[in-house]
């Protein structure tokens, strides 16, 4: 992809802003977007930028509850057929009228974008056809009953029909970076940020800001310093080490929410031997101890989640027992975070045949999540206390993700955000047996496979009524957690800090959106 600077219809944007307060919201972003193609790479930094320019069919509020977006309504007319009524009178930012053909193009394009390192195909694999019934009606047909479709559609940005077959460069150079969203693109300078102008023709409530400047400031200290100096009005990813100080400053505001991002330990329970597990002399161990559920449970009991959330995360996290907080539909009320019990961990290791433990390399990202390297180091120390010698290998976020995708690790800490809020999505992505045909296991980087869990999840995903589906999803996650298929650690809280003149509505999806910021009363 080319690195280019572009300016898009600046004079028109200035004219469109006439009659509104010419306020600019300056935002310090923790991670820079890597693409303006909203279907190219499914990451939170990319998705939240896309939400400024493009709209989904189904939207979400700050708690991830479903809301009408470009679709005013959606209903299952048969177990494998959905009918969506589109919002009338919507236009793209270049004046083109929005309609059903744009939806057809978008859902087909998002399945596979050329060169994508990790796109949106897993959200759409169940769809076998999308048909424009009339200009404002779309029918979506699935290969099997798929009641989670409305949640999946929250992740897909709707682009113009002109984007059919378009390469990512056509978005990144500004040509096709034209949506129906609340802001229009003015400029993108890699390494410097994005400039946006209010779309006064947007169908939703008018944004409070005529301009928005999204500036990448990856270093925590520099981001905080920029806020304190008044160089930006709002920052995301407030470091936990700054919370106490910032909370006492009268010129600032803080907003915080428990998010759907879970930090977890993934364990290679598939291969024998596994590459980074050895005995005390450095010889590969066979059988692979991580294949034994007792060993996986011992590792979980060796981790003091309370200490991590209270001391390292300084309260900006909540201990986790499953993939989503229990407030989400489809989670289990029975599951509770594993207690810290090193004595029980040692007993389980001895019972499994490892009374003196073993040696393992614990991989993790550095700078991708709040305090990620500190947490990885702390976990290694906790494992040491039960006899498992854990050598920490922290990698830059992009390199870590690339190697994890190739299944190069044995034991690693990672994070996952369920941006749609659907518990079924998290399970089929992280825990289901990998199957390229269905998209199951798309982010199962440890090779976990449990036929009993797959069967329970399959039943849940095929259940069309809401309450029975939620109960079936809860039963499915209990199967995987009882087997210690992966080890949830904590749910990360997201914290925003702003100047006192700006109020931000904290979001559980972690998105930093200009429409969620308002001038303070």
C-alpha positions in Angstrom: 0.0 0.0 0.0 1.3 3.4 -0.9 2.1 6.1 1.6 0.3 9.2 0.2 -1.1 12.5 1.4 -4.3 13.6 0.0 -6.8 16.4 0.4 -10.4 15.6 -0.4 -12.9 18.4 -1.3 -11.7 20.8 1.3 -13.6 23.7 0.0 -16.8 21.7 -0.1 -16.3 20.6 3.5 -15.8 24.2 4.7 -19.0 25.2 2.9 -20.9 22.3 4.4 -19.9 23.4 7.9 -21.5 26.8 7.5 -24.2 27.4 10.1 -22.6 25.1 12.7 -20.1 25.9 15.4 -16.6 25.6 13.9 -15.1 23.6 16.7 -12.3 21.1 16.2 -12.0 18.0 18.4 -8.3 17.0 18.7 -7.9 13.3 19.7 -4.7 11.5 20.7 -4.9 7.9 19.5 -2.9 5.1 21.0 -2.6 3.1 17.8 -2.6 4.4 14.3 -4.9 3.0 11.7 -3.2 0.8 9.1 -5.8 1.1 6.3 -8.8 3.2 5.3 -10.3 0.2 3.5 -12.9 -0.7 6.1 -12.9 -4.4 5.0 -9.1 -4.9 4.9 -8.0 -5.7 8.5 -10.3 -6.4 11.4 -8.6 -4.5 14.3 -10.0 -2.1 16.8 -7.8 0.9 15.6 -9.0 0.3 12.1 -12.6 -0.3 12.9 -13.0 2.8 15.1 -11.6 5.1 12.3 -13.9 3.4 9.8 -16.9 4.2 12.0 -16.3 7.9 11.5 -16.6 7.6 7.7 -18.8 4.5 7.1 -21.9 3.1 8.7 -22.9 -0.5 9.4 -26.3 -2.0 8.8 -26.8 -2.6 12.5 -25.3 -0.1 15.0 -24.6 -0.4 18.7 -24.8 1.9 21.6 -22.1 2.5 24.2 -23.0 -0.8 25.9 -23.0 -2.7 22.6 -26.8 -3.1 22.6 -28.1 -3.4 19.0 -29.5 -0.2 17.4 -30.9 0.6 13.9 -28.1 1.7 11.5 -28.5 1.8 7.8 -31.1 -0.9 8.3 -34.1 0.3 10.1 -35.3 -3.2 10.9 -34.3 -6.9 10.5 -36.3 -10.0 10.9 -35.9 -13.7 10.3 -38.6 -14.7 7.9 -37.4 -18.3 7.7 -34.6 -20.0 9.7 -32.2 -19.3 6.8 -33.7 -16.1 5.4 -33.5 -12.6 6.8 -35.3 -9.5 5.5 -33.8 -6.0 6.1 -35.6 -2.8 5.6 -33.1 0.0 4.7 -33.2 3.6 5.9 -34.6 5.8 3.2 -33.1 9.2 2.1 -29.5 8.3 3.0 -26.8 9.5 0.7 -23.1 8.9 0.4 -20.8 11.8 1.1 -20.4 12.3 -2.7 -24.1 12.7 -3.1 -24.8 9.2 -4.5 -28.0 7.7 -3.1 -27.6 4.7 -0.8 -29.6 1.6 -1.5 -29.7 -2.2 -1.6 -27.1 -2.7 -4.3 -24.5 -1.0 -2.0 -25.3 -3.6 0.7 -25.0 -6.5 -1.8 -21.6 -5.2 -2.9 -20.3 -4.6 0.7 -21.3 -8.0 2.1 -19.7 -9.8 -0.9 -16.6 -7.7 -0.9 -15.9 -8.0 2.9 -15.6 -11.7 2.7 -12.2 -11.6 1.0 -10.1 -8.5 0.3 -6.9 -8.9 -1.6 -3.9 -9.0 0.6 -5.9 -8.9 3.9 -3.9 -10.1 6.9 -7.1 -10.8 8.8 -10.4 -9.5 7.4 -14.1 -9.9 8.1 -14.8 -13.2 6.4 -15.4 -15.0 9.8 -18.5 -12.7 10.3 -20.0 -13.6 6.9 -19.2 -17.2 6.3 -22.7 -18.3 7.1 -24.1 -16.1 4.2 -24.7 -17.9 0.9 -26.4 -15.1 -0.9 -27.5 -11.4 -0.6 -30.3 -10.2 -2.8 -31.6 -6.7 -3.5 -35.4 -7.2 -3.4 -36.0 -3.6 -4.2 -34.0 -0.3 -3.7 -34.7 -0.3 0.1 -35.1 -4.1 0.9 -32.4 -6.7 1.2 -32.7 -10.4 1.7 -29.8 -12.3 3.3 -29.8 -16.1 2.9 -27.6 -18.3 5.2 -26.4 -21.9 4.8 -28.0 -22.9 8.1 -30.0 -21.1 10.8 -27.9 -18.2 12.0 -29.6 -16.2 14.7 -26.4 -14.2 15.4 -26.6 -12.5 12.0 -27.6 -9.0 13.4 -24.6 -9.0 15.7 -22.3 -10.0 12.8 -23.6 -7.2 10.7 -22.5 -4.6 13.3 -18.9 -5.3 12.2 -19.3 -4.7 8.5 -19.0 -1.2 7.0 -21.2 -0.4 4.0 -19.3 1.0 1.1 -20.5 2.3 -2.3 -21.4 -0.1 -5.1 -18.6 1.6 -7.0 -16.2 -0.4 -4.7 -17.0 -3.7 -6.2 -13.7 -5.4 -7.0 -11.7 -2.4 -5.7 -8.3 -2.9 -4.3 -7.4 -1.5 -0.8 -5.3 1.3 -2.4 -8.4 2.9 -3.8 -9.5 3.6 -0.3 -6.1 4.4 1.1 -5.5 7.1 -1.5 -8.9 8.6 -0.8 -10.7 7.7 -4.0 -13.2 5.4 -2.4 -13.0 6.5 1.2 -16.5 7.9 0.9 -19.2 6.5 3.1 -22.5 7.5 4.6 -21.0 8.1 8.1 -21.0 11.2 10.4 -17.7 12.5 9.1 -16.0 12.9 5.7 -12.3 12.4 5.0 -10.2 15.5 4.4 -6.7 14.1 4.7 -4.7 11.1 5.9 -0.9 11.5 6.5 0.7 8.3 7.7 2.4 8.8 11.0 0.7 12.2 11.4 -3.0 11.3 11.5 -6.4 11.9 9.9 -8.4 15.1 9.4 -12.2 14.8 9.2 -15.0 17.2 8.5 -18.6 16.9 9.7 -21.0 15.3 7.2 -23.9 17.6 7.5 -26.0 15.3 5.4 -25.7 12.4 7.9 -28.9 10.7 8.8 -28.1 10.5 12.6 -27.9 13.3 15.2 -25.6 16.1 14.1 -22.1 15.6 15.5 -21.0 18.4 17.9 -17.7 19.0 16.0 -17.3 20.6 12.6 -13.7 19.1 12.4 -12.0 16.2 14.0 -8.2 15.6 14.1 -7.1 12.0 15.0 -3.4 12.1 15.9 -1.4 8.9 16.6 0.6 9.3 19.8 1.7 5.7 20.6 3.7 6.4 23.7 1.6 6.6 26.9 3.6 9.4 28.5 3.6 11.5 25.4 -0.2 11.1 25.0 -0.8 12.2 28.6 1.7 15.1 28.2 -0.1 16.3 25.0 -3.4 16.4 27.0 -1.9 18.3 29.9 -0.3 20.8 27.5 -3.6 21.4 25.8 -2.3 20.0 22.4 -5.2 17.6 22.3 -8.7 17.6 23.8 -9.2 13.9 24.3 -7.0 10.8 24.6 -7.7 7.1 24.7 -5.7 4.4 26.4 -4.9 6.3 29.6 -2.1 4.4 31.3 -3.0 3.0 34.6 0.1 4.7 36.2 -1.5 8.1 35.4 -5.0 7.4 36.7 -4.5 8.7 40.2 -2.9 11.9 39.1 -5.3 12.7 36.3 -8.3 12.0 38.5 -7.4 14.8 40.8 -6.9 17.5 38.2 -9.9 19.8 38.0 -9.1 20.8 34.4 -9.6 17.2 33.2 -12.3 14.6 33.0 -12.0 10.8 33.1 -14.4 8.3 31.6 -14.1 4.5 32.1 -15.9 1.4 31.1 -15.4 -2.4 31.6 -14.9 -3.6 28.0 -15.5 -6.8 26.1 -11.7 -7.2 25.7 -10.5 -10.3 27.5 -6.8 -11.0 28.2 -6.1 -14.7 28.3 -3.5 -17.4 28.3 -3.6 -19.7 25.3 -2.0 -23.2 25.6 -0.9 -25.5 22.7 -3.0 -28.6 23.6 -2.7 -29.9 20.1 0.8 -30.7 19.1 3.1 -33.4 20.6 5.8 -32.2 21.3 5.1 -28.5 21.4 8.1 -26.2 20.4 8.7 -24.3 23.6 8.1 -26.8 26.4 11.2 -28.7 27.6 12.5 -30.6 30.7 15.1 -29.0 33.0 17.9 -30.0 30.6 16.2 -28.3 27.6 15.0 -31.5 26.0 11.6 -31.4 24.3 8.9 -33.1 26.4 6.7 -35.8 25.0 3.9 -36.1 25.7 3.2 -32.4 25.6 2.1 -31.5 29.2 -0.2 -28.8 27.9 -2.4 -31.5 26.4 -3.4 -32.6 29.9 -6.3 -30.6 31.4 -4.9 -31.0 34.8 -1.8 -29.1 33.8 -3.8 -26.4 32.2 -6.0 -26.1 35.3 -2.8 -26.0 37.4 -1.5 -23.1 35.4 -4.8 -21.3 35.9 -4.7 -21.8 39.7 -1.1 -20.5 39.8 -2.2 -17.1 38.4 -3.2 -14.6 41.0 -5.8 -12.6 39.0 -6.7 -10.3 41.9 -3.1 -9.2 42.3 -2.8 -8.5 38.5 -6.0 -6.4 38.4 -5.4 -4.6 41.6 -1.6 -4.0 41.6 -0.5 -4.1 38.0 -3.6 -2.8 36.3 -4.3 -0.5 39.3 -8.1 -1.3 39.2 -8.5 -0.8 35.5 -9.4 -4.5 35.0 -11.8 -7.1 36.3 -10.9 -10.8 36.8 -12.4 -13.0 34.1 -13.9 -16.5 34.1 -15.1 -16.6 30.5 -14.8 -14.7 27.2 -17.2 -11.9 28.0 -18.4 -10.2 31.2 -21.4 -11.9 32.8 -23.6 -8.9 31.8 -23.6 -10.0 28.2 -26.2 -12.3 26.7 -25.0 -15.9 26.3 -22.6 -15.9 29.2 -22.7 -18.3 32.2 -23.6 -17.2 35.7 -22.1 -20.4 37.1 -18.5 -19.6 36.0 -16.3 -17.6 38.4 -12.7 -16.7 38.1 -10.3 -19.4 39.3 -9.0 -18.7 42.8 -5.3 -18.3 43.4 -4.3 -21.6 44.9 -0.6 -22.6 44.3 -0.9 -25.6 46.6 -3.7 -27.0 44.5 -1.7 -26.2 41.4 1.3 -28.2 42.7 -0.9 -31.2 43.5 -2.4 -31.2 40.0 1.0 -31.0 38.4 2.2 -34.0 40.5 -1.0 -35.9 39.7 -0.3 -35.3 36.0 3.2 -36.6 36.3 5.1 -33.3 36.6 6.0 -33.1 40.3 9.0 -30.9 39.5 7.2 -29.0 36.8 8.8 -28.2 33.4 10.2 -25.3 31.4 8.2 -23.2 29.0 8.6 -20.0 27.0 5.8 -17.6 27.8 5.3 -15.3 24.8 3.4 -12.1 24.9 3.0 -8.7 23.2 4.7 -5.5 24.2 2.7 -2.4 23.8 -0.4 -3.8 22.3 -2.5 -3.9 25.5 -2.4 -2.0 28.8 0.6 -3.2 30.8 0.9 -6.3 28.7 4.6 -6.9 29.2 4.3 -6.3 33.0 1.5 -8.8 33.2 3.4 -11.4 31.3 6.4 -11.0 33.6 4.2 -11.3 36.7 2.6 -14.5 35.4 6.0 -16.0 34.8 6.9 -15.3 38.4 3.7 -16.9 39.6 4.3 -20.0 37.5 7.8 -20.2 39.0 6.3 -20.6 42.4 4.6 -23.9 41.4 7.6 -25.3 39.7 7.0 -24.2 36.1 10.1 -22.3 34.8 8.6 -19.7 32.5 11.0 -17.7 30.3 9.3 -14.5 29.1 9.6 -13.5 25.4 7.9 -10.1 24.7 7.5 -9.1 21.1 6.2 -5.9 19.4 2.5 -6.2 18.8 2.5 -6.7 15.1 5.3 -9.3 15.2 3.6 -11.1 18.0 0.3 -11.3 16.2 2.0 -12.5 13.0 3.8 -15.3 14.8 0.8 -16.3 16.8 -1.2 -16.6 13.6 1.4 -19.1 12.4 1.0 -21.1 15.6 4.7 -20.6 16.6 4.1 -20.5 20.3 3.3 -23.0 23.1 2.0 -20.8 25.8 1.2 -17.1 25.2 -0.8 -14.2 26.5 -3.1 -12.5 24.1 -6.2 -10.4 24.0 -9.6 -10.5 22.1 -12.3 -7.9 21.9 -15.8 -9.1 20.9 -16.7 -6.0 18.9 -20.1 -7.3 18.1 -21.0 -8.2 21.7 -22.1 -11.7 20.6 -20.9 -14.5 22.9 -21.2 -17.0 20.0 -18.7 -15.1 17.9 -16.1 -15.2 20.6 -16.5 -18.9 21.1 -16.5 -19.9 17.4 -13.4 -17.7 16.8 -11.3 -18.5 19.8 -12.3 -22.0 20.9 -13.9 -23.9 18.1 -11.9 -26.5 16.1 -10.4 -24.6 13.2 -12.3 -25.2 9.9 -11.6 -22.9 6.9 -14.9 -24.0 5.3 -17.0 -22.6 8.1 -14.6 -19.9 9.5 -14.7 -21.6 12.9 -11.5 -21.3 14.9 -10.4 -18.3 12.8 -8.4 -17.0 15.9 -7.8 -20.3 17.6 -4.0 -19.9 17.6 -3.4 -22.7 20.1 -5.1 -25.5 18.2 -7.6 -26.3 20.9 -10.1 -28.9 19.8 -12.9 -30.4 21.9 -15.7 -32.3 20.0 -18.0 -31.9 23.0 -17.6 -28.2 22.9 -18.0 -28.0 19.2 -21.2 -29.9 19.4 -22.6 -27.7 22.2 -21.7 -24.6 20.3 -23.2 -25.9 17.1 -26.5 -26.5 18.9 -26.4 -23.0 20.4 -25.7 -21.3 17.2 -28.6 -23.1 15.5 -31.1 -22.1 18.2 -33.3 -19.4 16.8 -35.2 -18.2 19.9 -33.4 -15.7 22.1 -33.7 -17.2 25.6 -33.0 -20.8 24.6 -30.1 -19.6 22.5 -28.6 -17.7 25.4 -28.9 -20.7 27.7 -27.3 -23.0 25.1 -24.4 -20.5 24.7 -23.9 -20.5 28.4 -23.7 -24.3 28.5 -21.2 -24.3 25.6 -18.8 -22.0 27.3 -19.0 -24.0 30.5 -17.8 -27.1 28.5 -14.7 -25.3 27.3 -13.9 -23.5 30.6 -14.3 -26.7 32.6 -11.7 -28.3 30.2 -9.4 -25.2 30.6 -9.4 -24.9 26.9 -8.0 -21.4 27.4 -7.5 -19.4 30.5 -9.3 -16.1 30.8 -7.3 -13.6 33.0 -9.2 -10.3 33.1 -11.4 -7.9 31.2 -9.5 -4.7 30.4 -11.2 -1.5 31.3 -10.9 1.4 28.8 -10.2 4.9 30.1 -10.4 8.1 28.3 -9.2 11.5 29.6 -10.3 14.8 28.2 -10.1 18.5 28.9 -12.9 19.7 31.2 -14.7 21.3 28.3 -15.2 17.9 26.6 -17.4 15.0 28.0 -16.9 11.5 26.6 -19.3 8.6 26.8 -17.2 5.6 27.7 -17.8 2.6 25.4 -17.6 -1.1 26.2 -16.3 -1.8 22.7 -13.3 0.5 23.4 -14.0 2.6 20.3 -12.9 6.2 20.4 -15.6 8.0 18.4 -16.0 11.7 17.8 -19.8 11.2 18.0 -19.4 10.0 21.6 -17.8 13.3 22.6 -19.8 16.4 23.4 -19.0 19.8 24.7 -19.4 19.6 28.5 -22.4 21.6 29.9 
